Amino acid sequence: MTEQIPPASALPSTRALLRSTAIAAAVATALLVTVVLPAEYGIDPTGIGGVLGLTEMGETKLALDKEAATAAQPPTVAAVPCPPAPPAPVAAPEVKAPPVVAKAPSDVTQVTLKPGEGKEVKLTMRAGARVSFSWATDKGVVNYDLHSDHPTTGAYHGYGKGKGLAKHEDVLVAAFDGRHGWFWRNRTDDVITVTLKTDGDYQEIKELK
């Protein structure tokens, strides 16, 4: 069967085509402004979308899209600051013990003298050393001689002597290294005890036999 070609007079003219195109474009624009924009984006330049309820629909859609986008974002993790490092321990200042000062020797020595008896007590001292001393009898009087014998020559060195004394006190300063001390003699008929107190720089106190 042979297809029939319509005559040229039956085809629309160019003017008619342009008119149809313009009308279609106008209708599409009108739909975009009055329907699509209010319904999709909540934009209503003509106000018709609000009357038709399309603007509210678009605003709701935008709000839902915004919520969905927010929910899709990963949660923000607040940075937790690291705790500060503990301060370095401060070493306690070294406490130095005070120097130990040797205490000067101090002694109390007693000698008992029978009638006519003599006894000697000596301190070992260095040259220039000082010793405070005092002695006293329990009764009666004695004779005394405070002296030293040089350790190498044996020469006698006297510091003082007396007769008929019941007590005596002074400071003994050693003239040289060696032994320095007292010799007492009892010239009475009674037994006498002599108490000697020494305090100072000496190494030893000893009764000589």
C-alpha positions in Angstrom: 0.0 0.0 0.0 1.4 3.3 -1.0 1.8 5.9 1.8 0.2 9.2 0.9 2.2 12.4 1.4 0.0 15.2 2.6 -0.1 18.2 0.4 2.0 21.3 1.3 -1.1 23.2 2.1 -1.9 20.7 4.9 1.5 21.3 6.7 1.7 24.0 9.4 3.5 27.1 8.3 6.7 28.4 9.9 4.8 31.2 11.6 2.4 28.6 13.1 5.4 26.6 14.4 7.0 29.6 16.0 3.8 30.6 17.6 3.3 27.1 19.0 6.8 27.1 20.3 6.3 30.5 22.0 3.1 29.3 23.6 4.7 26.1 24.9 7.6 28.1 26.3 5.2 30.5 28.0 3.2 27.6 29.5 6.5 26.0 30.7 7.6 29.3 32.3 4.3 29.8 33.9 4.4 26.3 35.3 7.9 26.8 36.6 7.1 30.0 38.3 3.7 29.0 39.7 4.2 25.3 40.4 7.8 24.0 40.3 9.5 26.8 42.2 7.0 26.9 45.1 6.7 23.2 45.3 10.4 22.3 45.0 12.2 25.3 46.5 9.6 27.2 48.5 10.1 30.2 46.1 6.8 31.9 45.2 7.3 35.1 43.2 3.6 35.3 42.0 1.9 34.3 45.3 -0.1 31.6 43.5 2.0 28.8 45.1 0.9 30.1 48.5 -2.7 30.0 47.5 -2.4 26.5 46.2 -0.4 25.3 49.2 2.7 24.6 47.1 5.0 27.0 48.9 4.4 25.3 52.2 5.1 22.0 50.5 8.4 23.4 49.1 9.5 24.8 52.5 8.7 21.5 54.2 10.7 19.6 51.5 13.7 21.9 51.9 13.6 21.5 55.7 13.5 17.7 55.3 16.4 17.8 52.9 18.4 20.0 55.3 17.7 17.6 58.2 18.8 14.7 56.0 22.0 16.4 55.0 22.7 17.3 58.6 22.1 13.7 59.8 24.4 12.4 57.0 27.3 14.5 58.4 29.6 12.7 60.8 29.3 13.8 64.4 31.7 16.4 65.5 34.0 15.1 68.2 35.1 17.8 70.5 38.9 17.7 71.0 39.7 16.7 74.5 42.8 18.5 75.7 45.5 16.3 77.1 46.0 16.6 80.8 49.0 18.7 81.6 52.2 16.8 82.5 52.8 16.6 86.2 55.5 19.0 87.4 58.9 17.6 87.7 59.7 16.7 91.3 61.8 19.3 93.0 64.7 17.9 94.8 64.6 18.9 98.5 67.6 21.0 99.4 70.3 19.0 101.0 70.5 19.6 104.7 74.0 19.5 105.9 74.5 18.3 109.4 76.3 20.8 111.5 79.9 19.9 112.1 80.5 17.8 115.2 82.5 19.8 117.7 84.4 17.7 120.1 83.4 18.5 123.7 86.2 19.5 125.9 86.9 16.9 128.5 85.8 17.5 132.0 86.7 15.3 135.0 86.4 15.0 138.7 89.3 13.2 140.4 89.8 12.3 144.0 93.0 11.4 145.8 93.2 10.3 149.5 96.3 11.3 151.5 97.3 9.5 154.6 99.3 11.5 157.2 102.7 12.4 155.6 101.7 10.9 152.2 102.1 12.6 148.9 100.4 11.9 145.6 100.6 13.3 142.0 97.9 13.8 139.3 99.0 14.8 135.8 97.2 16.0 132.6 98.6 15.1 129.1 98.5 18.4 127.2 99.8 20.0 124.1 101.8 23.3 124.1 99.5 26.3 124.6 96.5 24.2 125.7 94.4 25.7 128.5 92.7 23.9 131.4 90.5 25.5 134.1 90.9 23.7 137.4 89.9 23.9 141.1 90.7 21.6 144.0 89.6 21.5 147.6 90.1 19.3 150.7 87.4 17.7 152.7 89.1 18.8 155.9 92.5 20.2 156.9 95.1 21.7 154.7 97.8 20.3 152.3 100.9 21.5 150.5 100.9 21.5 146.7 103.2 22.0 143.7 101.8 22.6 140.2 104.5 21.8 137.8 105.8 19.7 134.8 108.9 17.8 133.9 110.1 18.3 130.3 109.5 15.0 128.4 113.0 15.0 126.7 115.3 16.9 129.1 113.5 16.1 132.4 113.9 19.7 133.4 111.5 20.9 136.1 109.0 23.7 135.1 106.9 25.2 137.9 103.6 26.9 137.6 103.0 27.6 141.3 103.2 26.1 144.8 101.8 26.7 148.2 101.7 25.4 151.8 98.8 24.9 154.2 96.0 25.4 151.7 92.6 23.9 151.8 91.7 24.9 148.2 93.0 26.5 145.0 91.7 27.4 141.5 93.3 28.9 138.4 93.9 28.3 134.6 96.8 26.0 133.6 98.5 26.9 130.2 100.9 24.2 129.0 104.4 25.4 128.3 105.2 22.4 126.1 103.8 19.1 125.0 103.8 16.7 127.9 102.4 16.0 131.4 101.4 18.9 133.6 99.8 18.6 137.1 99.7 18.7 140.8 101.6 17.1 143.7 99.9 17.2 147.1 101.4 16.2 150.5 99.5 15.8 153.7 101.5 17.1 156.7 98.7 16.7 159.2 97.8 13.8 161.4 94.4 13.2 159.6 93.5 11.4 156.4 92.6 14.1 153.8 90.7 13.7 150.5 91.5 16.2 147.8 88.8 16.6 145.0 90.2 18.0 141.7 87.9 19.3 139.0 89.4 19.9 135.5 87.8 21.3 132.3 89.6 22.2 129.1 92.0 21.0 126.4 93.7 17.9 127.5 94.0 14.3 126.3 94.3 12.3 129.5 94.2 12.7 133.3 96.0 10.2 135.4 97.2 9.6 139.0 100.9 8.7 138.9 102.1 6.0 141.2 
